[in-house]
Amino acid sequence: MALARRARRVVAIVVAALLALVVVGLGLAGNFLVDFALNPNAEVSMARSMREGGVGGLDYAEAPKFDEAYAAEAASWFEAEKRSVSHQASDGTLLLGWELDGANGDAYSDGHTWAVVCHGYIGEPADMAKYAYHFSQLGMSVLMPAARGHERNVDTDLIQMGWGDARDLLGWVDDIVARDPEARIILFGVSMGGAEVMMASGMSGLSENVSLIVEDCGYTSVWDEFVLQLDNVFGLPSFPILNVADAACLLRAGYTFEAASAVESLRSASVPMLFIHGDEDAFVPFSMLDECYDACASEQKEKLVVSGAGHGLAASTDPDLYWSTVDAFVAEHL
């Protein structure tokens, strides 16, 4: 009997030790994934993998671009005309961005029309120069916030994947309205910026001065996108690593991947919205377009599919279709 009891205790100790190792291992894996995806200063990171071509679906170099001359002109304009602006976020963080004036004598040069242009994951406002330039040429003033964990805000926080940035976006908009109560504001974003403006669309506190929202290739939720990329980059299933990383993200960044959902926010949206996606997008799957569009509660909504466009390349693949659609939507709802 004594020998049997001793054997059972040994087995229990071994099982407990193995379970502890599993828990510790999962915790380490979860924290690694948070650092990999959300820590801009991590030695091993998604940013580095993207730069080194280790992430599928980002075919920027190979894809034909039919607006390169325009993009180069826009980049020069951005560098010459940008001026620094700041926003004190609700949590006390000082965030930085760029502001640019609109051209005179154009359709929206009344001084009250603004485009707020939001960049993508591992990007920066300069990446959005051609979009900002287009709105500026229409006469709009342009605000280009840098997201947390990016550009001059790189040390403010872990990357928020659009979720915390959407709350910050509401504050940036309020800053504009405080300066100009008559402001008419467009929210525009690509990729993570697209998710950001969708997430902002249904948040309480969104100013009535926001007249319309345009999103380009934003994802349904951070959870959905990370499920895809966990398989894409590491060849791993989401369970249980992503579940543990979700808990680590809540502790370290203040949000969960599941809560950071554009789809859920869109269910409360009321602002006119235009959804854009390329049908060859493999990084944020094309199927996410209809999921977001169908979830949107706005009575006035449209979608544009750009044939042959990969991720973030809709404007480069068919500039005429892209901008004629955006401009018509703006003209109808601004």
N, C-alpha and C positions, 0 to 999 in steps of 0.2 A: 504493500500500500504506500509506504513512505517513498519507495522508489518511483511508483507511478505518479505520486503527487509532485515529486521533484522533476520528473520528466515533463509534466504538464506546465510547471512553472518555467522551465527552460524554453519550451515551445512558445509560451505566452511572451516571454522576454524577447525571443527572436522575432516573433511576429510584430510586436510593438516597435522594435528597432527598425524593422523593414518598413513599417508604415511611417515611422518618423523620417526615415531616409527619403521615402516617396514624397512626403509633404514638403520636406526641405528642398528636394530636387524640383518639385513643381513651383515652389516659391521662387527659387533662383531662376527657373525658366521664365516665370511670369515677369519678374523684375527685369530680366534680360530683354524680353520682348518690349516692355515699356521703354527701356533705354534705347533699344534699337530703333523703335518707331518714333519716339516722342522727345528724346533728349538730343538737341542739336549739337551738343558738345561731346557725345559719346564717341569713343574710338571706333567701335563697330556699329554702324548705323545704316538705316535705310537710305539716307542721303548719299552716303559713299557708294552703296550698292547701285543706286540710280545713276550716279555719275560714271561708274565703271561699267555700266551696261548689264548689271546683274539682275535687272528687273524687267520682266516681259511687258509688252504692251506700250512701251515708250519708244516709238520709232521716229523721233523727231529728226534725226540726221538723214534718214533715208527717204522720208516722205517729201514729195514735191510741195513747194510753197509758192503761191502765186501772189504774195504780197510782200516779198522781201524788200523791195525798194521802199515801199511805204513804211515798213517796220523800221528800216534803218533811218529814215527821215524822222520817224516818231521818236526813236531812241535819242537822236541828237537834240530834238526839241525838249524832251524830258530832262536831259542833263543840263540844258541851258536855262530852262524856265522854272524848274522845281524850287520850292521853298519849304523849309521845314515847319511842321506844325506838331502840336502835342495835344494829348487828351489825358486828363486825370480820370482813370477808371474808378468804378464804384468800390473796388477793393484797395484803392489808394495807389495803384501802380501807375507810373507815368509812361504812357505809350507815345510812340513817335510815328509820324507819317509824313506825306508830302502833299502839297496843294499846288494847283496850277490854274491859271486864268483861262477863260474862254476867249475865243476870237470875237472881234467886234463886227457888227453888221450882219450877223447870221441869224438863223431861225430862232435861237434861244438865247440871244445876247441881251436879255432884259436885266441881267444881274441877279435874278432870283432863281435860276435853274442850275441844279447841281447834279453831277454824276459821282457816285461813290463807288470806286473800282477796287475790287478785292482779289488778291493774287492767290496762287495755288500752293500746295504742299512743297516745302523745301524751296519755295520761290521767294520773290521780293517784288515790291511795287514796280521796279524798273522793267520786270518781265511783262508788265501790263501796259507798257508805253503806247503801243499801237491802238489799244482800246481807249485809253485816256485821250490820245491825240484826236481820235475820231469825234469823241464827245466835245472836246475843246473846240474843234473846227466848226461844230454846230453852234458854238457860242456858250456852251455850258462851262461853269467853273467845275474843277475836278478835285476831289479828295481821294487820296490813295493811302489808306492805313497799312502799316506793316503788322502782320499777325504776331501774336506772342510766340516767342521762340524763333523769330525770323528777322533778318536784316538788322536794323538798329535796335530791335526789341529782342534780340537773340538771348539775352540773359535775364529776361523778365519772368520766364516761366517755362515749363514743359510745353511742347506743341499741343494746341487745343483742338486740332482737327476741325476747326470751324465752330465748335460748340461754345467755348468761352469767348471766342472771337465774335460770335453773333451777339452776345450780350454787350461786348465792347462796342460793336457796330451801332447798337442802339444809342450808346453814349456819344459816339462820334456824330451821329445824326442830330442828337439833341444840341450839340455844340453849334452845328450849322444853324439850327432853328433859333437858338439864343441870339445869334448874330443877325439873323434875317428871318423874322417870323413869317414872311411871305414866301419862303423858299419852297420850291417844288423839286423833289429829290428822286433820283433814280438810283436803285441799288443794282450793281452789276458785279458778277463774279464768275471765275472760271475754275473748274476742278474743286479743290478745297474751298476756294472763294465762292464757287457755285453752291456748294453745300452750306457755306456760311450764310449766304443771303437767303437760301431756303429755310434754314434754321431760324433766322431772324424773322421770317415772314409771319410766323404764328405766335411769336413771343408777345406777352403782354408788355405794354410800354412802347411798342413801335409807334413812332410819331405819325400823326395823320398827314404830315407833310410829305411822307413817302408816297409818291404817285404810282410807281410801278416797279417791278423787279424783273431783271433778266438774269437767268442762270444758264451757264454753259458747262455741260458734262459734270455736274455735281453728283455725289453718291447718295444713296438712300439713307445709309447710316454708317457710322464709324465701325460698328460691329460687322456689317455686311462687307465692307471694304477690307477689313483686316482678315476676315475669313478667307477671302480671295487671295490676299497677299501672303498669308501664312502658308498657303498651299503653293503659291507662285514662287516665293523666295526660298522656302525651307522644305517644301514637299510634305508638310505636316497637316493633319486634321485639326480642326479648331478645338475639339474637346480632348483633354481638359485644359490645355495650355492657355487658350484664349480666355477661358473662364477665370483662371488664376490671374492672368494679366489684367483682366477687367477689374478685379478687386484691388490689384496693385495700383492701377491707374486712379481709382477712386481715392486711395490713400495719398498718392503722390501728386496727382494733378487735379483732384477735386471733381472728377466726372467719371461716368462709366461709358464704355463703348456703346452699350445698348441704349442708354438714355440720350446719347448724342445722335439723334435721329432727325434727318430732314423730313422723312415721311410723316412722322408724328406731328412735327411743327406745321407742316403743310395742311394738315386736317383742320387747323384753326386759321388758315390764311384767308384774307379778304382782299388784298391788294391785287390788281391785275398783274399776271405773271406770264412771261415767255420762257419756255424750256427749249434748250438747244442741245443736240447731241450728234456726234458722228457715228455712222452705223458700222464703222470699223474699229471703234474704241474697244480695246481689250484690257485697259488698265482700270477704267471705271466702265463696266460692261454696258453696252447699248441698251440692254433690257431694263436697266435702272431708269431710263427716261420715262417709260410708261408707268413704272411704279410710282415715280414722283408726280408725274402729271395726273394720274388717276387719283392720287391721294389729295391733291390740291383742292381746297374748298372754295377758292376764288371763283366768282361767277364769270369773270373775264380772264380766260387763259388760252394760250396757244402753244403749239410746239413746232419746232423746225428740226427736221432730220437732214443732215448734210451727208450726202452719199459719198462713200470712199474716205471719209475723214477719220483719222485716228484720234487718240486722246489729246484734247486741247488744240486740235488742228482744224476745227471747223472753219474759222475765219480765214485761215491760210489756204484751205482746200478750195473753197468757193467764195471769195470775198464779195462778189456782187450779190449773190443770193443772201449771204449772211447779213451784210449791212443794209440791204434793201428791206429785209424782213425786220431787223431791229429798228431801223428808222421809221418804218410804217407803224410798228407797235408803239413806239415812243410818241409819234405824232397823234395816234388815236387816243392815248391815255394820259398824256402829260397835261 
